């Protein structure tokens, strides 16, 4: 139905890594009409509001805005383009990341290990109304919804009290540090200074009552959020 009269699906790509974004666009061109691209929260929301794509490929960790990444883009752009469908495309398979964008309304979530052919198929499926997940994530998503990990009866997310002590930006920094990023790499990933990274890490350790990044990595791993 979505491709009646050979009309191509209009797709936009949101990712802060320029080379990866260019590669995705090169893979999709010819099959879809690429109508927009963006690399941060504000420009993504503006782009989606302007071009109103049918499908947005959305990275989870996107800089800018209030630190909410892909979920923030989805929530802020929804009023401007209510018919747009979002498919998360991320290097992360962390439950916290998956949960955030699915709660925000993403139609699916695939990881960047996906093949070009499977990505094309996934875009077509979400455009037709199907939910699409990478095989590794499908079982987790199903059990999370059944077990209420994505929300209670009211749909409100279940909170981790310790995690809730951290601001959105502190959570971003915490996850990257826990994954083994250096301060310099975190700074480059989030477009902030190394000094700001150091400040956030100190705040995270203080709020969680941890002594060093090794303890932080263990803390994050225990919660399956890295």
Steps between C-alpha positions, in 0.01 A plus 500: 500500500784734585658462156192524280570654160872433562518794739813469710482515880637831628778432752713725721820396679605630842852412619780714637776302326533652154674205334250248631209725400643534148539124475141437604373756251707341223350162587143630495515727196329347202257306716369797701468874460748647752335826600713614794787435736618647829765452769361649822174542689398854398581462129328158493177638645508794257571273203220257586256788552592642159512192274264266692665173391304176505782318682787636711807285568592620846822453693452473877799708611466836326654814654331830576166599642435396858715186480217262421643384167277310260209476741501880539496546122207264468295669773572855382439436130182295540270808524643637173484174306256260670498249212879451494617153608831461685740207473791512744835407346771490764830340595352450847296198601477611864152445650492856632554642151248266339241577768543877469417523129230234507326681787529819295320330213755344262354230276812286514865472601785346301873506566772623266616145433196466271561434130398750236234265363352442844497872575310569179254225592462640853418848370233359270351297785473787750351719227229235460428504873702202620728508806856398410783400733841344457481129593716554810260768624166344412491263797609772741236745375225240525595392852544863610149592388353183651686556825417868518861621474397760241211626711232406748129476441486876458779493240737689727861376495632309799785700650832393645541729802880514473492567125238770554750695710693573182406767249447398136848627408659321797333178385645546151849556640462210744408252224790601279752485785360162606549374142869587520508836324783735601415850622619633164277258308199588717565870438511444122189280504290750697650822362611621844839582650719248681471717811121472482530121468719494812244708687215269398696186595581643842133583550392151389744327736392724787126448441540122467749481787761326285879542518622456141403413142556127562227505763287711264538243222397222736203706624381564143554138394296373795210710371556393138517861382831493312 
